[in-house]
């Protein structure tokens, strides 16, 4: 379903010369998939009586680079970054695979970083 929608967006973008919907879909769709993958665990953790904790090391090492990759794949196509920001080489070489991986990792790691710890 996601591939069909992306192909349709790419076809419309080639006719209208408007690439922003394709870029947004390529960046936001993996985040939605990551949310759906993590949702069952979130429901289970929500039912348990545990305290929430936040791991800053994992946040800095995993979440921030993933957020950077997703942001740098969108920002050069917006009026804010158009002509000012260059697309990173890692995004150009690995796109859209690197965006998909970064989006899924971003959401899953964000939930892991802010997970519940056992109540002693």
Buried (B, 14 or more C-beta within 10 A) or exposed (E): EEEEEBEEBBEEBEEEEEEEBBBBBBBBBBBEBBBEEBEEEEEEBEEEEEEEEEBEEBBEEBBEBBBBBBBBBBBBBEEEBEEEBEBBEBBEEBBBEBBBBBBBBBBBBBBBBBBBEEEE
